[in-house]
Structures are given as structure tokens and as C-alpha cells.
Amino acid sequence: MGGVGLYTRRNPDRVRGVDIAFISYQRLPGHMPKAYFTVAPELIIEIVSPTDRWSDFRQKLEEYFSIGVERVWIIEPEDRVVLVYRSSTESTRLTETDTLRGEGLLDGFIMPVADLFMQE
């Protein structure tokens, strides 16, 4: 399981572990829940590991967008690319020569994709 638990379905419950999530104060006023998130984040970031299967990512994308997630960034360290999803079927592939840009509430966020893969 990832770093954050998120309900993607209730009755029966399904909880997905996500690596990183951004939830604004507009969606989640007050304090953090003690258990899993019931509010859809604006942005979910998933980092692909060697054991991950793309069929699982496709299923997660369907679930994330069905609950109101606005963007999903999938980071592929092995190929050194970022896939930016605006829906479960619409994506942009960014390489190390591209710039990752936030949209919506994250408008103004700018980061060279190459910076994600820098090694010290």
C-alpha cells in the first residue's frame, strides 16, 4: 500500500494506496482524517515500481477520475518520463526535455522533468 489511503468506492469499500496526493483546503477544510481520505484529491502522483502492472494503473485511473480527481501524474523512473492524465483516457507524455506544469489550483507550478530524475 502507498503512503495515503483513499476510498474509491463505498459499500463495498475499496481503498487505494496512493504515493502522493494534493487536496486543497476547499475540498478538505479543517484537519486531516484519522483513517482513509473520503474526499477526492485534486492531484494524485503515482511512482511506477518494477513490480507494478499497467493493468492495475488503468483500473486506478478509472477509479480516481470517477470520484472527482482532476489530474494524475504517473512517474516512470525507468523510462524517465511523466504521464499527465486529465481523464482516464487523455494523457500527455513528458520526457526529460519537457517541463511539468501544474494546472487548476496548481497553476504556476513549474518543474523540469529532468529534475525528477536527478541523482546526487
N, C-alpha and C positions, 0 to 999 in steps of 0.2 A: 504494500500500500504506500502511496505517496505521502507527502507532508501535510496535506489538507484533505479532510473527508467532506464530500459534498453529496447531498441527496440528489439523485437524478430521477428518482421515481418513488412514489409512496403507495403503499397498500397493493402489492407487496413492495417493501422498501428495497431500493438499490442505492448503495453508496459507492461513489468512485473516489479513489485516491488521486489527487492531482499534485503535481510538483510545486507549482506556484499559482496563486490566484490573486487578482486585484478586485476588491469590492469597495465601491465608493461609499462615503457616508450617506449619500442619497438612498442607496439600496439597503444599507445596514447601519441605521442610526443607533447610537448607544454603544454598548460594549459587545465584545466577541462572544459567540455562543460557547458553552462548555463542551458541547458534543459536536456533531457534524453541522455544516452550514446547510441551511434550508433556503437561502437566498442565492440566486444565480450571480456569480461574479460577472463583471464586465469583460474581464480578460482572464483566460486560463493559459498557462505556459506549461507544456509538456516537454520533457527531455527524453529523447529516444535512447534506450539502452540496448546492448547487443541481444538481449533475450526478448525484447518487445516484438510483438507481431502486428503487422499493419491492419489485419482484420480487427484486432482489438481497438486500434486507434479509430478506425472507421465507425465502429459501434459507439465509442466515446463521443466522437464528433456529433453523431446523430442525437445522442442524449444531451450533450451540452447545449446545442442550439435549440433543442425542443423545450428547454427550461428557461431560455432567455439570455444565454451567454452571447455577447456581441462579437467577440474575437477569440480565436485560439491560435497561439503560436506554437508550432512544433519545431523543436530544435533538434537537428540531426548532427551530432558531433562527428560521427564517422565520415559523412559526406560534406560536413562544414557548410550546411545550408539551414535556412529557416523557412518553414512553410507557414504563411499567414492565411488563416481561414476566416472568411467573412460569413460563410454559411458552411453547411456540411459538404457542399459540392463546389464552392467557389474559393479558389486559393491562388496565392501568388508565391512563387518560389524565389527566394533571395539567396544569392551566393555571397562569398566574401568580398566581392567588389561592390555590393549594394549597401544601402542604408536602411535599417529598420526604423520605421516611423510609427509613432502612436497615432491612433485615430480616436474620435469621440472625446471622452473625458481625458484621454492620454495624448490629445493633440499637443504637439510641441516636444514630445519625447522623441529624441533622435539618437541613434547609435549605429556606428558602422558594424555590419555583421561580423567583420573580421575580428572586432574587439571581443566577441563572444568566445572566440577560439584561441585567444592569445595564451601562450604558455610562458610561465616565468622561468 
